[in-house]
Amino acid sequence: MRRLRMLVEIERQAGFGPITCLFVVVFLLCSLAVWLADPVANTFGDGMWFSFQAVSTIGFGDVTAAGSVARIATVLLSVVSIFYIALITGVVVSYCNAMLRQRQEGTLAHFAENLERLDEMTPDELASFCERVKEYRRGK
């Protein structure tokens, strides 16, 4: 649950919600432009399919941008989607860094607690603690 809260917080700080809404609006507007301006796109679904192909760079070619309006919409959608995908990557990297930092801090806090009670530890607890310290040092 703590990880989910951290991910939501990172997304909120990145302004991911409004940016996602903006991306969806641009996607739908470009789909509409392709549908209305390109004779190959017979339905709004064809326009959305074309936009999906442009964003995902699949480009099957069954719906192509033949008119200038559709080509401009494709360029706009491609540029916006590049930035949007970069934002997703940034959010994922930020989340991973936060998780690593949290894990490291938790380990250091655990080590500090054990160091305060070294004189109270049994030989088995002390051996286990020493092994964890060795593992931690190898991982760095």
C-alpha positions as a Markdown table, in Angstrom:
| # | Residue | x | y | z |
|---|---|---|---|---|
| 1 | Met | 0.0 | 0.0 | 0.0 |
| 2 | Arg | 2.9 | 2.3 | 0.8 |
| 3 | Arg | 4.3 | 1.7 | -2.7 |
| 4 | Leu | 1.0 | 2.6 | -4.3 |
| 5 | Arg | 0.9 | 5.9 | -2.3 |
| 6 | Met | 4.4 | 6.7 | -3.4 |
| 7 | Leu | 3.6 | 6.1 | -7.0 |
| 8 | Val | 0.5 | 8.3 | -6.8 |
| 9 | Glu | 2.5 | 11.0 | -5.1 |
| 10 | Ile | 5.2 | 10.9 | -7.8 |
| 11 | Glu | 2.5 | 11.0 | -10.5 |
| 12 | Arg | 0.8 | 14.0 | -8.8 |
| 13 | Gln | 4.1 | 15.9 | -8.4 |
| 14 | Ala | 4.9 | 15.3 | -12.1 |
| 15 | Gly | 1.5 | 16.7 | -13.1 |
| 16 | Phe | 0.7 | 13.4 | -14.8 |
| 17 | Gly | -3.1 | 13.6 | -14.6 |
| 18 | Pro | -3.7 | 16.9 | -16.5 |
| 19 | Ile | -1.0 | 15.9 | -19.0 |
| 20 | Thr | -2.8 | 12.6 | -19.6 |
| 21 | Cys | -6.0 | 14.5 | -20.2 |
| 22 | Leu | -4.3 | 16.8 | -22.6 |
| 23 | Phe | -2.8 | 13.8 | -24.5 |
| 24 | Val | -6.3 | 12.2 | -24.7 |
| 25 | Val | -7.8 | 15.4 | -26.0 |
| 26 | Val | -5.0 | 15.8 | -28.7 |
| 27 | Phe | -5.4 | 12.1 | -29.6 |
| 28 | Leu | -9.2 | 12.5 | -30.1 |
| 29 | Leu | -8.9 | 15.8 | -32.0 |
| 30 | Cys | -6.3 | 14.3 | -34.3 |
| 31 | Ser | -8.5 | 11.2 | -34.8 |
| 32 | Leu | -11.4 | 13.5 | -35.7 |
| 33 | Ala | -9.2 | 15.6 | -38.1 |
| 34 | Val | -8.1 | 12.4 | -39.9 |
| 35 | Trp | -11.7 | 11.1 | -40.1 |
| 36 | Leu | -13.1 | 14.4 | -41.4 |
| 37 | Ala | -10.2 | 15.3 | -43.8 |
| 38 | Asp | -8.9 | 12.1 | -45.1 |
| 39 | Pro | -10.9 | 10.1 | -47.7 |
| 40 | Val | -9.4 | 6.8 | -46.6 |
| 41 | Ala | -10.8 | 7.1 | -43.1 |
| 42 | Asn | -14.4 | 6.1 | -43.4 |
| 43 | Thr | -15.3 | 6.2 | -39.7 |
| 44 | Phe | -14.2 | 7.9 | -36.5 |
| 45 | Gly | -12.9 | 4.5 | -35.5 |
| 46 | Asp | -10.6 | 4.5 | -38.6 |
| 47 | Gly | -9.3 | 7.9 | -37.4 |
| 48 | Met | -8.7 | 6.6 | -34.0 |
| 49 | Trp | -7.0 | 3.5 | -35.4 |
| 50 | Phe | -4.7 | 5.7 | -37.5 |
| 51 | Ser | -3.9 | 7.9 | -34.5 |
| 52 | Phe | -3.1 | 4.7 | -32.5 |
| 53 | Gln | -0.8 | 3.6 | -35.2 |
| 54 | Ala | 0.9 | 7.0 | -35.2 |
| 55 | Val | 1.4 | 7.0 | -31.4 |
| 56 | Ser | 2.6 | 3.5 | -31.2 |
| 57 | Thr | 4.7 | 3.7 | -34.4 |
| 58 | Ile | 3.1 | 0.4 | -35.6 |
| 59 | Gly | 2.0 | 1.9 | -38.9 |
| 60 | Phe | 0.2 | -1.0 | -40.6 |
| 61 | Gly | -0.7 | 1.2 | -43.5 |
| 62 | Asp | -4.3 | 0.2 | -43.9 |
| 63 | Val | -5.3 | 3.8 | -43.0 |
| 64 | Thr | -2.8 | 6.4 | -44.3 |
| 65 | Ala | -2.5 | 10.2 | -44.1 |
| 66 | Ala | -3.2 | 11.2 | -47.6 |
| 67 | Gly | -4.3 | 14.8 | -47.1 |
| 68 | Ser | -2.4 | 17.7 | -45.7 |
| 69 | Val | -4.7 | 18.1 | -42.7 |
| 70 | Ala | -4.2 | 14.5 | -41.7 |
| 71 | Arg | -0.5 | 14.8 | -42.1 |
| 72 | Ile | -0.4 | 17.9 | -39.9 |
| 73 | Ala | -2.5 | 16.1 | -37.3 |
| 74 | Thr | -0.1 | 13.1 | -37.5 |
| 75 | Val | 2.9 | 15.4 | -36.9 |
| 76 | Leu | 1.2 | 17.1 | -34.0 |
| 77 | Leu | 0.2 | 13.8 | -32.5 |
| 78 | Ser | 3.6 | 12.3 | -32.9 |
| 79 | Val | 5.4 | 15.2 | -31.2 |
| 80 | Val | 2.9 | 15.2 | -28.3 |
| 81 | Ser | 3.1 | 11.4 | -27.9 |
| 82 | Ile | 7.0 | 11.6 | -27.8 |
| 83 | Phe | 6.8 | 14.0 | -24.9 |
| 84 | Tyr | 4.0 | 12.0 | -23.2 |
| 85 | Ile | 6.0 | 8.7 | -23.4 |
| 86 | Ala | 9.1 | 10.5 | -22.1 |
| 87 | Leu | 7.0 | 11.7 | -19.1 |
| 88 | Ile | 5.9 | 8.1 | -18.4 |
| 89 | Thr | 9.5 | 7.0 | -18.5 |
| 90 | Gly | 10.5 | 9.7 | -16.1 |
| 91 | Val | 7.7 | 8.8 | -13.7 |
| 92 | Val | 8.7 | 5.1 | -13.7 |
| 93 | Val | 12.4 | 6.0 | -13.2 |
| 94 | Ser | 11.5 | 8.4 | -10.4 |
| 95 | Tyr | 9.3 | 5.7 | -8.7 |
| 96 | Cys | 12.2 | 3.2 | -9.0 |
| 97 | Asn | 14.7 | 5.6 | -7.5 |
| 98 | Ala | 12.3 | 6.4 | -4.6 |
| 99 | Met | 11.8 | 2.7 | -4.0 |
| 100 | Leu | 15.6 | 2.1 | -3.9 |
| 101 | Arg | 16.1 | 5.1 | -1.6 |
| 102 | Gln | 13.3 | 3.8 | 0.7 |
| 103 | Arg | 14.8 | 0.3 | 0.8 |
| 104 | Gln | 18.2 | 1.6 | 1.5 |
| 105 | Glu | 17.0 | 3.9 | 4.3 |
| 106 | Gly | 15.0 | 1.1 | 5.8 |
| 107 | Thr | 18.1 | -1.1 | 5.8 |
| 108 | Leu | 20.3 | 1.6 | 7.4 |
| 109 | Ala | 17.6 | 2.3 | 10.0 |
| 110 | His | 17.4 | -1.4 | 10.8 |
| 111 | Phe | 21.2 | -1.5 | 11.1 |
| 112 | Ala | 21.2 | 1.5 | 13.4 |
| 113 | Glu | 18.6 | -0.1 | 15.7 |
| 114 | Asn | 20.6 | -3.3 | 15.9 |
| 115 | Leu | 23.8 | -1.4 | 16.6 |
| 116 | Glu | 22.1 | 0.2 | 19.6 |
| 117 | Arg | 21.3 | -3.2 | 21.1 |
| 118 | Leu | 24.5 | -5.2 | 20.2 |
| 119 | Asp | 25.1 | -6.0 | 23.9 |
| 120 | Glu | 21.6 | -7.5 | 24.2 |
| 121 | Met | 21.9 | -9.8 | 21.2 |
| 122 | Thr | 22.2 | -13.5 | 21.4 |
| 123 | Pro | 25.1 | -15.1 | 19.5 |
| 124 | Asp | 22.6 | -16.3 | 16.8 |
| 125 | Glu | 21.1 | -12.8 | 16.4 |
| 126 | Leu | 24.6 | -11.3 | 16.2 |
| 127 | Ala | 25.6 | -13.8 | 13.5 |
| 128 | Ser | 22.5 | -13.1 | 11.5 |
| 129 | Phe | 23.1 | -9.4 | 11.9 |
| 130 | Cys | 26.7 | -9.7 | 10.7 |
| 131 | Glu | 25.6 | -11.7 | 7.7 |
| 132 | Arg | 23.1 | -9.0 | 6.7 |
| 133 | Val | 25.8 | -6.4 | 7.0 |
| 134 | Lys | 28.0 | -8.4 | 4.8 |
| 135 | Glu | 25.2 | -8.9 | 2.2 |
| 136 | Tyr | 24.5 | -5.1 | 2.3 |
| 137 | Arg | 28.2 | -4.3 | 1.7 |
| 138 | Arg | 28.4 | -6.7 | -1.2 |
| 139 | Gly | 25.3 | -5.2 | -2.8 |
| 140 | Lys | 26.8 | -1.7 | -2.8 |
